[in-house]
Amino acid sequence: MKWILKLLLTALAVLLVANILPGVAVTSYAYAIWVALVIGMLNSIVRPLLIFLTLPATLITLGLFLFVINAFIILMAAKFLGGFTVESFWWALLFSLLLSFLQSVLHSLLKEDKRES
């Protein structure tokens, strides 16, 4: 049940960030849920492999290369889903930064509600 709530919060974050950025578009609420699901699957399957393969670049850049990996994950999700479009790498990078920030805020609100009850 908790992961469904996190998925819906991530979908909400995707919708909010896509409405803010002109280079990113989500066609419907259903696609926002699919985007959240695909990004979650790519983050759990592909991201660790990419981090391992690019470990030297990540170490040399003191971890800043992880932003490039996040943007690549967003571009991969856009390739898999027809209702989610990202115009360029830079829009994907900005989208991933804003999405991560908004997810942190929304998930922290979820944790605060859990402590109160």
N, CA, C and O of each residue as an XYZ file, in Angstrom:
468
protein
N       0.810     -1.195      0.000
C       0.000      0.000      0.000
C       0.857      1.265      0.000
O       0.516      2.258     -0.642
N       1.972      1.216      0.727
C       2.846      2.373      0.812
C       3.489      2.688     -0.540
O       3.665      3.857     -0.882
N       3.839      1.662     -1.304
C       4.486      1.902     -2.595
C       3.483      2.481     -3.592
O       3.874      3.230     -4.487
N       2.201      2.149     -3.454
C       1.182      2.739     -4.332
C       1.071      4.235     -4.047
O       0.958      5.038     -4.974
N       1.101      4.608     -2.784
C       1.045      6.016     -2.424
C       2.277      6.762     -2.933
O       2.166      7.886     -3.423
N       3.450      6.138     -2.816
C       4.671      6.754     -3.343
C       4.610      6.886     -4.860
O       5.064      7.884     -5.419
N       4.052      5.882     -5.522
C       3.897      5.933     -6.979
C       2.981      7.085     -7.381
O       3.275      7.812     -8.331
N       1.882      7.252     -6.667
C       0.960      8.345     -6.972
C       1.575      9.714     -6.668
O       1.330     10.677     -7.395
N       2.363      9.804     -5.611
C       3.058     11.061     -5.312
C       4.094     11.381     -6.383
O       4.272     12.540     -6.757
N       4.776     10.351     -6.873
C       5.743     10.554     -7.947
C       5.031     10.973     -9.228
O       5.529     11.830     -9.957
N       3.879     10.384     -9.510
C       3.096     10.789    -10.681
C       2.655     12.242    -10.559
O       2.676     12.985    -11.541
N       2.256     12.649     -9.354
C       1.894     14.044     -9.120
C       3.094     14.964     -9.359
O       2.959     16.032     -9.956
N       4.256     14.540     -8.890
C       5.476     15.322     -9.103
C       5.800     15.419    -10.591
O       6.207     16.478    -11.069
N       5.623     14.323    -11.323
C       5.868     14.329    -12.772
C       4.945     15.333    -13.451
O       5.383     16.104    -14.305
N       3.668     15.325    -13.073
C       2.715     16.273    -13.663
C       3.086     17.721    -13.350
O       3.044     18.582    -14.229
N       3.446     17.984    -12.109
C       3.793     19.354    -11.721
C       5.031     19.853    -12.462
O       5.046     20.974    -12.972
N       6.063     19.023    -12.518
C       7.301     19.438    -13.174
C       7.089     19.564    -14.681
O       7.640     20.471    -15.305
N       6.301     18.667    -15.273
C       6.035     18.747    -16.708
C       5.238     20.002    -17.053
O       5.393     20.554    -18.142
N       4.388     20.454    -16.138
C       3.641     21.694    -16.379
C       4.531     22.928    -16.238
O       4.254     23.962    -16.845
N       5.587     22.830    -15.449
C       6.499     23.957    -15.250
C       7.447     24.105    -16.430
O       7.674     25.215    -16.911
N       8.004     22.984    -16.901
C       9.026     23.013    -17.940
C       8.400     22.945    -19.335
O       7.598     22.051    -19.604
N       8.750     23.870    -20.218
C       8.178     23.835    -21.565
C       8.757     22.722    -22.452
O       8.136     22.361    -23.452
N       9.901     22.184    -22.119
C      10.521     21.157    -22.942
C      10.105     19.740    -22.591
O      10.586     18.783    -23.198
N       9.214     19.598    -21.615
C       8.750     18.280    -21.168
C       7.229     18.278    -21.223
O       6.579     19.239    -20.813
N       6.664     17.172    -21.741
C       5.207     17.089    -21.841
C       4.718     15.707    -21.445
O       5.310     14.693    -21.816
N       3.633     15.681    -20.688
C       2.921     14.452    -20.342
C       1.499     14.654    -20.833
O       0.869     15.662    -20.516
N       0.983     13.689    -21.615
C      -0.317     13.906    -22.262
C      -1.505     13.707    -21.333
O      -2.546     14.330    -21.541
N      -1.386     12.862    -20.318
C      -2.546     12.617    -19.463
C      -2.096     12.186    -18.069
O      -0.915     11.942    -17.822
N      -3.066     12.099    -17.173
C      -2.781     11.638    -15.817
C      -2.343     10.179    -15.817
O      -1.478      9.781    -15.036
N      -2.944      9.388    -16.693
C      -2.569      7.967    -16.777
C      -1.121      7.820    -17.215
O      -0.396      6.967    -16.705
N      -0.699      8.659    -18.170
C       0.700      8.595    -18.588
C       1.643      9.050    -17.485
O       2.778      8.577    -17.413
N       1.201      9.950    -16.634
C       2.037     10.367    -15.503
C       2.286      9.187    -14.569
O       3.387      9.028    -14.041
N       1.268      8.367    -14.368
C       1.451      7.166    -13.544
C       2.397      6.192    -14.236
O       3.262      5.597    -13.591
N       2.234      6.028    -15.553
C       3.145      5.151    -16.295
C       4.578      5.677    -16.258
O       5.523      4.900    -16.126
N       4.738      6.991    -16.373
C       6.084      7.585    -16.302
C       6.704      7.301    -14.946
O       7.873      6.925    -14.867
N       5.938      7.476    -13.878
C       6.448      7.202    -12.534
C       6.837      5.740    -12.391
O       7.862      5.429    -11.783
N       6.037      4.846    -12.939
C       6.332      3.418    -12.862
C       7.573      3.045    -13.668
O       8.422      2.293    -13.191
N       7.680      3.567    -14.883
C       8.833      3.251    -15.735
C      10.114      3.850    -15.163
O      11.158      3.198    -15.181
N      10.050      5.072    -14.660
C      11.244      5.673    -14.057
C      11.673      4.876    -12.828
O      12.866      4.666    -12.608
N      10.717      4.438    -12.037
C      11.052      3.607    -10.875
C      11.710      2.296    -11.277
O      12.677      1.867    -10.647
N      11.192      1.658    -12.323
C      11.798      0.394    -12.781
C      13.185      0.629    -13.369
O      14.105     -0.148    -13.114
N      13.343      1.692    -14.153
C      14.655      1.987    -14.718
C      15.663      2.339    -13.623
O      16.832      1.962    -13.705
N      15.208      3.062    -12.603
C      16.104      3.400    -11.490
C      16.530      2.171    -10.704
O      17.636      2.136    -10.164
N      15.670      1.166    -10.634
C      16.039     -0.022     -9.862
C      16.804     -1.050    -10.681
O      17.525     -1.868    -10.108
N      16.671     -1.036    -11.994
C      17.332     -2.054    -12.826
C      18.530     -1.497    -13.592
O      19.629     -2.046    -13.512
N      18.320     -0.406    -14.335
C      19.357      0.106    -15.237
C      20.351      1.010    -14.515
O      21.547      0.959    -14.799
N      19.877      1.831    -13.592
C      20.743      2.808    -12.930
C      21.936      2.174    -12.204
O      23.049      2.678    -12.349
N      21.758      1.088    -11.427
C      22.945      0.502    -10.783
C      23.980     -0.002    -11.786
O      25.183      0.094    -11.543
N      23.515     -0.536    -12.904
C      24.442     -0.992    -13.940
C      25.191      0.183    -14.553
O      26.400      0.100    -14.772
N      24.490      1.271    -14.829
C      25.152      2.454    -15.381
C      26.137      3.067    -14.394
O      27.211      3.527    -14.783
N      25.772      3.070    -13.130
C      26.687      3.606    -12.117
C      27.956      2.767    -12.051
O      29.058      3.305    -11.949
N      27.798      1.455    -12.110
C      28.970      0.580    -12.070
C      29.850      0.776    -13.306
O      31.075      0.829    -13.192
N      29.234      0.885    -14.482
C      30.010      1.022    -15.716
C      30.694      2.379    -15.832
O      31.735      2.495    -16.478
N      30.122      3.400    -15.215
C      30.697      4.740    -15.298
C      31.366      5.164    -13.993
O      31.519      6.358    -13.732
N      31.756      4.212    -13.191
C      32.362      4.524    -11.896
C      33.598      5.412    -12.004
O      33.730      6.340    -11.206
N      34.515      5.177    -12.954
C      35.664      6.091    -13.050
C      35.257      7.542    -13.337
O      35.801      8.468    -12.736
N      34.313      7.739    -14.244
C      33.859      9.100    -14.550
C      33.164      9.720    -13.345
O      33.301     10.916    -13.090
N      32.428      8.912    -12.613
C      31.738      9.413    -11.423
C      32.740      9.821    -10.352
O      32.564     10.843     -9.689
N      33.779      9.034    -10.183
C      34.797      9.372     -9.186
C      35.585     10.614     -9.587
O      35.874     11.464     -8.744
N      35.933     10.726    -10.861
C      36.706     11.883    -11.322
C      35.902     13.170    -11.169
O      36.456     14.211    -10.817
N      34.605     13.105    -11.432
C      33.762     14.306    -11.328
C      33.172     14.482     -9.933
O      32.309     15.334     -9.723
N      33.634     13.684     -8.991
C      33.170     13.753     -7.604
C      31.660     13.564     -7.484
O      31.008     14.214     -6.667
N      31.118     12.679     -8.298
C      29.714     12.330     -8.229
C      28.797     13.131     -9.130
O      27.611     12.817     -9.230
N      29.313     14.156     -9.786
C      28.469     14.986    -10.638
C      27.992     14.239    -11.887
O      26.998     14.634    -12.497
N      28.683     13.175    -12.270
C      28.263     12.397    -13.433
C      26.945     11.674    -13.172
O      26.278     11.245    -14.113
N      26.568     11.537    -11.912
C      25.279     10.919    -11.583
C      24.108     11.736    -12.135
O      23.050     11.179    -12.428
N      24.291     13.049    -12.277
C      23.258     13.870    -12.898
C      23.056     13.475    -14.356
O      21.930     13.470    -14.853
N      24.135     13.150    -15.031
C      24.059     12.704    -16.424
C      23.319     11.365    -16.498
O      22.505     11.154    -17.397
N      23.595     10.482    -15.572
C      22.901      9.191    -15.532
C      21.411      9.386    -15.304
O      20.591      8.723    -15.938
N      21.054     10.300    -14.395
C      19.637     10.584    -14.144
C      18.952     11.128    -15.395
O      17.824     10.741    -15.702
N      19.624     12.020    -16.118
C      19.044     12.564    -17.353
C      18.892     11.462    -18.397
O      17.908     11.439    -19.136
N      19.850     10.559    -18.460
C      19.763      9.444    -19.397
C      18.580      8.538    -19.060
O      17.908      8.040    -19.963
N      18.323      8.322    -17.791
C      17.170      7.521    -17.363
C      15.865      8.193    -17.801
O      14.940      7.517    -18.251
N      15.790      9.514    -17.671
C      14.598     10.249    -18.093
C      14.420     10.135    -19.607
O      13.301      9.945    -20.085
N      15.509     10.250    -20.360
C      15.418     10.108    -21.815
C      15.001      8.697    -22.216
O      14.256      8.521    -23.180
N      15.475      7.697    -21.488
C      15.054      6.321    -21.771
C      13.561      6.150    -21.518
O      12.870      5.505    -22.307
N      13.063      6.714    -20.441
C      11.628      6.629    -20.144
C      10.816      7.315    -21.238
O       9.742      6.842    -21.609
N      11.332      8.430    -21.751
C      10.625      9.135    -22.825
C      10.606      8.307    -24.110
O       9.647      8.380    -24.879
N      11.654      7.526    -24.344
C      11.679      6.656    -25.537
C      10.689      5.503    -25.402
O      10.095      5.077    -26.393
N      10.507      4.998    -24.187
C       9.608      3.859    -23.961
C       8.134      4.259    -24.005
O       7.290      3.460    -24.410
N       7.819      5.478    -23.596
C       6.422      5.902    -23.474
C       6.094      6.956    -24.525
O       6.818      7.939    -24.679
N       5.019      6.745    -25.230
C       4.624      7.680    -26.272
C       4.004      8.962    -25.734
O       4.094     10.000    -26.389
N       3.386      8.921    -24.575
C       2.723     10.089    -24.025
C       3.611     10.970    -23.171
O       3.136     11.912    -22.537
N       4.903     10.666    -23.153
C       5.866     11.429    -22.362
C       6.986     11.849    -23.297
O       7.701     10.999    -23.830
N       7.147     13.143    -23.503
C       8.179     13.622    -24.412
C       9.120     14.582    -23.707
O       8.707     15.411    -22.897
N      10.387     14.446    -24.034
C      11.428     15.343    -23.533
C      12.205     15.817    -24.755
O      12.679     14.998    -25.543
N      12.338     17.121    -24.918
C      12.925     17.668    -26.135
C      14.424     17.438    -26.266
O      14.909     17.162    -27.364
N      15.167     17.545    -25.169
C      16.624     17.430    -25.284
C      17.220     16.908    -23.982
O      16.524     16.715    -22.985
N      18.516     16.689    -24.024
C      19.230     16.229    -22.838
C      19.133     17.251    -21.709
O      18.984     16.881    -20.545
N      19.217     18.530    -22.049
C      19.211     19.576    -21.020
C      17.870     19.675    -20.328
O      17.809     19.916    -19.122
N      16.777     19.488    -21.086
C      15.462     19.443    -20.457
C      15.343     18.220    -19.560
O      14.735     18.285    -18.491
N      15.920     17.108    -19.990
C      15.892     15.896    -19.161
C      16.684     16.108    -17.875
O      16.270     15.658    -16.806
N      17.809     16.784    -17.975
C      18.628     17.065    -16.794
C      17.868     17.967    -15.813
O      17.837     17.698    -14.613
N      17.265     19.021    -16.324
C      16.498     19.923    -15.461
C      15.274     19.218    -14.879
O      14.935     19.418    -13.712
N      14.611     18.393    -15.694
C      13.464     17.628    -15.228
C      13.866     16.690    -14.100
O      13.157     16.594    -13.098
N      14.992     15.995    -14.244
C      15.415     15.054    -13.205
C      15.773     15.774    -11.910
O      15.497     15.265    -10.824
N      16.380     16.944    -12.011
C      16.712     17.711    -10.803
C      15.451     18.176    -10.075
O      15.331     18.011     -8.861
N      14.519     18.754    -10.822
C      13.288     19.235    -10.200
C      12.431     18.085     -9.683
O      11.805     18.196     -8.629
N      12.404     16.985    -10.425
C      11.629     15.823     -9.987
C      12.199     15.249     -8.686
O      11.444     14.893     -7.781
N      13.500     15.160     -8.594
C      14.126     14.639     -7.379
C      13.815     15.528     -6.182
O      13.506     15.039     -5.095
N      13.901     16.834     -6.394
C      13.600     17.767     -5.298
C      12.147     17.653     -4.862
O      11.857     17.578     -3.668
N      11.233     17.639     -5.829
C       9.809     17.571     -5.499
C       9.442     16.227     -4.869
O       8.601     16.178     -3.971
N      10.056     15.151     -5.322
C       9.823     13.839     -4.703
C      10.283     13.845     -3.255
O       9.605     13.295     -2.386
N      11.410     14.453     -2.991
C      11.905     14.526     -1.613
C      10.931     15.275     -0.714
O      10.658     14.854      0.411
N      10.416     16.375     -1.216
C       9.463     17.160     -0.433
C       8.183     16.368     -0.181
O       7.699     16.309      0.949
N       7.637     15.761     -1.230
C       6.387     15.014     -1.087
C       6.550     13.780     -0.205
O       5.673     13.474      0.604
N       7.658     13.076     -0.355
C       7.870     11.886      0.470
C       8.149     12.257      1.924
O       7.821     11.491      2.830
N       8.747     13.418      2.153
C       8.950     13.841      3.547
C       7.613     14.191      4.195
O       7.431     13.966      5.392
N       6.682     14.733      3.427
C       5.340     14.983      3.965
C       4.651     13.681      4.315
O       3.914     13.609      5.299
N       4.882     12.667      3.528
C       4.313     11.354      3.800
C       4.881     10.780      5.097
O       4.144     10.179      5.879
N       6.162     10.956      5.330
C       6.779     10.454      6.557
C       6.291     11.224      7.776
O       6.137     10.640      8.849
N       6.043     12.538      7.632
C       5.539     13.320      8.760
C       4.146     12.866      9.147
O       3.823     12.801     10.333
N       3.304     12.546      8.151
C       1.962     12.063      8.461
C       2.027     10.738      9.208
O       1.196     10.474     10.076
N       2.993      9.917      8.883
C       3.132      8.622      9.537
C       3.529      8.795     10.997
O       3.065      8.039     11.851
N       4.381      9.778     11.301
C       4.817     10.007     12.679
C       3.675     10.529     13.540
O       3.594     10.202     14.724
N       2.795     11.335     12.960
C       1.709     11.932     13.737
C       0.675     10.914     14.148
O       0.078     11.053     15.216
N       0.438      9.891     13.337
C      -0.614      8.918     13.663
C      -0.131      7.777     14.516
O      -0.912      6.890     14.861
